[in-house]
Amino acid sequence: MHTIHRRLSIVLPTFNERSNINAITHQLLHLRKLHQQLEVLFVDDDSADGTADAILELAQQHPCIRLIRRVGRYGLSSAIKEGILNATGDVVVVMDSDGQHESDAVVSAVETLLNKELDLVVGSRFHAAAEMNGLSTQRERNSTWANALARFSLPHYRQLTDYMSGFFALRPAICLPFVRQVEVGGFKFLYELLALSQGQLRVAEVPLQFQPRISGESKLDLAVVWDLGVSILHTLLLRSVPRRAISFGLVGATGILVQLTVNQGLMALGLGFEQALPPAVIVAASSNYLINNVLTFRFQRLMGLALVRGLLKFLVVASLPVLANVGVTSAFYSLVTRNTFLAQLVGIVVVFVWNYAASSRFVWNSP
């Protein structure tokens, strides 16, 4: 392997990874033998476990280590984007800070990027030469399904095998215009970057020897899975509908089921359709609020008393469309059709846009 006389920046997003920082840093510092101009850039989301303190201690010993400590800004894609935009290297590598990506992969990815004159190189867990030691059987199965959906939605890059990878190397000079457009609400930065570039990037893969985490637990949760589904729908809709509106709409679909179920249950208890409708609408609105708080607006998530105040504000904001829902539904039921399902569906569709716009601004303070 030859020394590459270019400045290399390695971006590592962190959140509560203190126990992994020393190990991953010392692995990366060995790369100075090949990359004399090395920058190791940590982007920390105000970790509560002292991650930033551990990084600062290492930075005092090694000037090539930098820290961006973020307060009030959260999320993996957001951290990656901020890291790339602040990196000073001619080549930027993004990797996890939990030890699942080995430092040898950095060498392989950068040499492939430069020698083949590519714009982006992806570290793939599903490459024919890769080794998968760091995923459970269930997570490997889920990743396989996610990659299949991603491949369908990204026809320009169907030669790739791992659209969900957290490891990739890129040339900022070429990729920065697309990086700037990536919506930070997403979780899988690489998928968003590929979707935005629409086949304009020269891309290849290198195999990963994917390892178990050094320490700690995976950040994967329901919100991450939800966000991936929203990202794929966003791409399939040609990015014509805002990501957040898609998420809000999907949550609204669960509200339809809640409203129909509650309405039918109250009617089974002896209430008439018009009497059962108002409480069903209120229960559905409350359900939508709670789910949106966890998924759609998770980076502005309300908790404790703020959650209760938010619910009251949401119900106040939604009071006009709730009345419209009841009024339109009742009128449609009385004048057009006695089909209770169709009548409720019309009322729900009428109030969606108001609920999305008004609650985004006045409940979660998000434009």
Residue pairs with C-beta under 8 A, 6 or more apart in sequence:
1 34
1 107
1 111
2 34
3 33
3 34
3 35
3 36
4 34
4 35
4 110
4 111
4 114
5 36
5 37
6 35
6 37
6 89
6 90
6 91
6 114
7 35
7 37
7 38
7 39
7 88
7 89
7 90
7 91
8 31
8 35
8 37
8 38
8 39
8 89
8 90
8 91
8 92
8 93
8 106
8 110
9 39
9 40
9 41
9 87
9 88
9 89
9 91
9 92
9 93
10 28
10 31
10 38
10 39
10 40
10 41
10 92
10 93
10 94
10 95
10 106
11 41
11 43
11 80
11 83
11 84
11 87
11 92
11 93
11 94
11 95
12 24
12 40
12 41
12 42
12 43
12 83
12 94
12 95
12 96
12 97
13 42
13 43
13 44
13 45
13 76
13 79
13 80
13 83
13 94
13 96
13 97
14 21
14 42
14 43
14 44
14 45
14 47
14 51
14 55
14 79
14 97
15 44
15 45
15 47
15 51
15 79
15 219
16 47
16 48
16 49
16 51
16 216
17 47
17 49
17 51
17 97
17 98
17 216
18 47
18 49
18 50
18 51
18 53
18 54
19 49
19 214
19 215
19 216
20 97
20 98
20 99
20 213
20 214
20 215
20 216
21 42
21 51
21 54
21 55
21 58
21 97
22 54
22 58
23 99
23 214
24 97
24 98
24 99
24 214
25 40
25 58
25 62
25 65
27 99
27 102
27 103
28 38
28 40
28 103
28 106
29 38
29 40
29 62
29 64
30 103
31 38
31 103
31 106
31 107
32 38
32 64
34 107
35 110
37 89
38 64
39 64
39 66
39 87
39 88
39 89
40 62
40 64
40 65
40 66
41 66
41 67
41 68
41 83
41 86
41 87
42 55
42 65
42 66
42 67
42 68
42 97
43 68
43 70
43 79
43 80
43 82
43 83
44 51
44 52
44 55
44 67
44 68
44 69
44 70
45 70
45 73
45 74
45 75
45 79
46 52
46 69
46 70
46 71
46 72
46 74
52 67
52 69
55 65
55 67
56 67
58 65
59 65
59 66
59 67
68 82
68 83
68 86
70 78
70 79
70 82
73 82
74 299
75 184
75 185
75 187
75 299
76 187
76 189
76 219
77 182
77 183
77 184
77 185
77 186
77 187
77 188
77 189
77 192
78 184
78 185
80 94
80 189
81 179
81 182
81 184
81 189
83 92
83 94
84 92
84 94
84 170
84 172
84 175
84 176
84 179
85 176
85 179
85 180
87 172
89 172
90 171
90 172
90 173
91 110
91 113
91 114
91 169
91 170
91 171
91 172
92 169
92 170
92 171
92 172
93 106
93 109
93 110
93 167
93 168
93 169
94 166
94 167
94 168
94 169
94 170
94 189
95 101
95 105
95 106
95 123
95 166
95 167
96 166
96 167
98 213
98 214
98 215
98 216
99 211
99 212
99 213
99 214
99 215
100 134
100 210
100 211
100 212
100 213
101 123
101 166
101 167
101 208
101 210
101 211
102 208
102 209
102 211
104 209
105 123
105 167
105 206
105 208
105 209
106 169
108 206
108 207
109 121
109 123
109 167
109 168
109 169
109 206
110 121
110 169
112 118
112 121
112 169
112 204
112 206
113 119
113 120
113 121
113 169
113 170
113 171
116 204
117 202
118 171
118 202
118 203
118 204
119 170
119 171
119 174
119 175
119 201
119 202
119 203
120 168
120 169
120 170
120 171
120 175
120 193
120 201
120 202
120 203
121 168
121 169
121 170
121 203
121 204
121 205
121 206
122 160
122 162
122 165
122 167
122 168
122 190
122 203
122 204
122 205
122 206
123 162
123 165
123 167
123 168
123 169
123 205
123 206
123 207
123 208
124 130
124 160
124 161
124 162
124 165
124 205
124 206
124 207
124 208
125 132
125 135
125 143
125 162
125 165
125 208
125 210
126 132
126 143
126 144
126 147
126 161
126 162
127 161
127 162
127 205
127 206
127 207
127 208
128 207
129 207
130 207
130 208
130 209
130 210
131 207
131 208
131 209
131 210
132 140
132 210
133 209
133 210
133 211
133 212
134 210
134 211
134 212
134 213
135 143
135 210
139 218
139 220
142 225
143 162
143 164
146 163
146 164
146 228
147 161
147 162
147 163
147 164
149 232
150 163
150 164
150 191
150 232
151 157
151 158
151 160
151 163
153 195
153 232
153 235
153 236
154 160
154 163
154 191
154 194
154 195
154 235
156 194
156 197
156 198
156 199
157 163
157 194
157 199
157 203
159 203
160 194
160 203
160 205
161 205
162 205
162 208
163 188
163 190
163 191
163 194
164 188
164 190
164 191
164 228
165 190
165 208
166 190
167 208
168 190
172 179
174 201
175 193
175 197
175 201
178 193
178 196
178 197
178 200
178 201
179 193
181 196
182 189
182 192
182 193
182 196
183 192
183 243
185 227
185 243
185 244
185 299
186 192
186 227
186 230
186 231
186 243
187 223
187 224
187 227
187 228
187 231
188 227
188 228
188 231
191 228
191 231
191 232
192 231
194 201
194 203
195 231
195 234
195 235
195 239
222 294
222 295
223 294
223 295
223 298
226 247
226 250
226 295
227 247
227 295
229 250
230 243
230 246
230 247
230 250
231 243
233 246
233 250
234 241
234 243
234 246
237 246
244 296
244 297
244 356
244 360
244 366
245 356
247 292
247 295
247 296
248 292
248 296
248 352
248 355
248 356
248 360
249 352
249 356
251 288
251 291
251 292
251 295
251 296
252 288
252 348
252 352
252 355
254 287
254 288
254 291
255 284
255 285
255 287
255 288
255 348
256 284
256 344
256 345
256 348
258 280
258 283
258 284
258 287
258 288
259 280
259 281
259 283
259 284
259 344
259 348
260 280
260 341
260 344
262 276
262 279
262 280
262 283
262 284
263 273
263 276
263 277
263 280
263 340
263 344
266 275
266 276
266 279
266 280
267 273
267 276
273 333
273 340
274 330
274 333
277 326
277 329
277 330
277 344
278 326
281 322
281 325
281 326
281 347
282 315
282 322
285 314
285 315
285 318
285 322
285 355
286 311
286 314
286 315
288 355
289 310
289 311
289 314
289 315
289 359
289 363
290 311
292 359
293 301
293 302
293 307
293 310
293 364
294 301
297 360
297 364
297 366
300 364
300 365
300 366
302 309
302 310
302 364
310 363
310 364
313 362
313 363
314 359
314 363
315 322
317 355
317 358
317 359
317 362
317 363
318 351
318 354
318 355
318 358
318 359
320 354
321 350
321 351
321 354
321 355
322 351
324 347
324 350
324 351
324 354
325 347
325 348
325 350
325 351
326 347
327 347
328 346
328 347
328 350
329 343
329 344
329 346
329 347
330 343
332 342
332 343
332 346
332 347
333 339
333 340
333 343
336 343
337 343
360 366
360 367
361 367
